[in-house]
């Protein structure tokens, strides 16, 4: 039997996987805030944060950002779309997307693409 905290963690991961894909597909207009996600999971923002920290040692935002970066990397490596187009697909202003990507990966989207093109 799964502990409630494991269940919440699992539901959170399932939710962000689907949500990030929905944003990329254009099914939803923008990324939800963490408190909105907590609401969808019928728990408080604090409870979600405390649970994830207890179960994984990391804040929920860490996994959310990781998921977004992973999908952005796939698109950069596998598509012919410009960095600006990819930024817009991820609902970012291009310069903010580049800053976010660099903060998380240590390199710019352009550099990443150059070394990871298929």
Order of alpha helices (4+ residues) and beta strands (2+ residues): alpha-alpha-alpha-alpha-alpha-alpha-alpha
